[in-house]
Amino acid sequence: MLRYLLRRLALIVPTFVGVTLLSFMLIHLVPGDPIEIRFGEQAVTQEQLDALRHQYGYDQPLWRQFLRYEGEVMRGDLGKSVVTRDTVWSEFVTLFPATIELSVCALLFAVLLGMPMGVVAAVRRGSAFDYGLMGTAVTGASMPIFWWGLMMILVFSVGLGWTPVSGRIGDAFYVEPWSGFMLVDCHFSDDAGACASAWSHLVLPTIVLGTVPLATIARITRSSMLDVLNEDYIRTARAKGLATPRVVVVHALRNALIPVVTVLGLQVGALMGGAILTETIFSWPGIGHWLIDSIQRRDYPVLQGGTLLIAVLVIGVNLGVDVLYGFLNPRIRR
Amino acid sequence: MTGRLAAFWRSFAENRGAVLGLGVMGVLIVLAVLADVLALHSPIEQFRSNFLTPPAWQAGGDWAFPLGTDDVGRDILSRLIHGARLSLVIGFSVVALSLATGTVLGLTAAFAGGVVDVAIMRLMDIVLVFPSLLLAIVIVAILGPGMFNAMLAVAIVTLPGYTRLSRASALSELARDYVTATRAAGASTRRLMFDTVLPNCLAPLIVQASLGFSTAILDAAALGFLGLGAQPPTPEWGTMLAGALQYYQRAWWVLAFPGFAILATVLAFNLFGDGLRDALDPKLKR
């Protein structure tokens, strides 16, 4: 197990260097002078520009600049936003809980609904329910979620007035940001209205972001269950006279879960992509919204740092899933 | 050959969803080819007396604009028909570019092995670390917004799929006797790669390409929606949705139809791709 772990860790190093190289190149590839990109377009004289260029090492060869950047990244220095002058790191840390909150809710929605649906479809294979569910799932997987979200707003917020249009909480409420997770913070504020508002703001974004994962999980659970239900040990369990629900839940589902867990890990990257669109539609103050704003404001340090942090996050999650998988399935440890 | 084709069709036609998908694709192709004839109006012509006209069957509708008009009086149906042409061009170009580059990279990695293999596959791993939409956004931020750059960005982010797939299938073919025999007969590496091995790796690549069509159309529409893809007044479906953001709450038709067109197209390619996979890969058949 230790050797497996070490080998996985060693594989991360070149990936990490590559990711930082890509993010380093971003500043040099976007149109404009790196100094102006980094500090915004200000009225500076040529001498000041040269001094700054020297001070920040932009007059040195690219490979030295890259080593310098790598050092800064290792120390957690990702530069400052051109617009707000805050460090990229502090902005990320402030906004990230909103994205986690939304993503966790979406993933829970997808798992709690998708797994039972997939199991039922597999058990009643060929039934109307199975066909209906699989048709819905392939539709869900094909969904342009930016349109789906707007249609939901049109029907449930504008038409029926059931849910708010955008944001995390109503304007009338103020919740002391303690953990950054609105659902946690509102419970400590002892304001029932604030909690109701926070929950109602979460409903539509959760459904929208959870749609594609829901479809994926339902399909994977179904096909994984179908594989398992054909195994000999299931026939044995049935032959022993066990009731169908027990066979399905205790004997089949446990073994069917391994591929589902793997797919769940892979969903993290897809969730971050979906979060960009969902947060833009619902004005959800998270990382996705922040990155799209940064492009519109030409705030390239934010785009650079934010992209790098998300990539590192994905690397971390992938590693976690691999380790977990090696733990669950001794055969792949070698 | 006809026998094999007939067998393939029998197996494909078993899947009703796949046949439905193929039907929708056929309709889209007809719309795209005959867009200039079928569309009632030019997709960018502005009718000043018809701002936000509702669809014809609603009160205030006009059969001259069956699906209504947008905020500057352009006919939605005509824009959708021309948008079908754009979506198919986007899908085809992205898949062609990504498939060709990915296959060459994958075959090179499989044949060369060693450092070249490691370098290519590490590079693909790096691309895969970024959420694909985010990487596409970053690439467009570098290259500048526009339909061509958006297509290029989507082609780059979908590259690893084709590279990994062609490398894996080539590696399994390389161990076979027929490859050794051809090599012993003195065939050049290039001949081995493209004439001997590639034809035997095609089935999974064709399936991936047909599913890649839907990814390409969806991602390009998402970029258009974020203002990074095709620019107005181009009648690209995602760009049309972005334009509708200001007033969709009082004109549902400017929102509903372009999005439904994206969904129907992506769904058609996904159904077709699933059917193709089941028909081409007997191992997966249930």
Interface residues (C-beta under 8 A of the other chain):
Chain A: P14 T15 G18 V19 L22 L26 L29 V30 P31 G135 V138 T139 A141 S142 M143 P144 F146 W147 W148 L150 M151 I153 L154 V158 L226 G269 A270 M272 G273 G274 I276 L277 T280 L291 I292 I295 Q296 Y300 L303 T307 I310 A311 V314 I315 N318
Chain B: G17 R122 L123 D125 I126 V129 F130 P131 S132 L133 L134 I137 V138 A141 I142 G144 S214 L218 A221 A222 F225 L226 G227 L228 G238 L241 L245 Y248 Q249 W252 L255 A256 P258 G259 F260 I262 L263 V266 L267 N270 L271 D274 R286
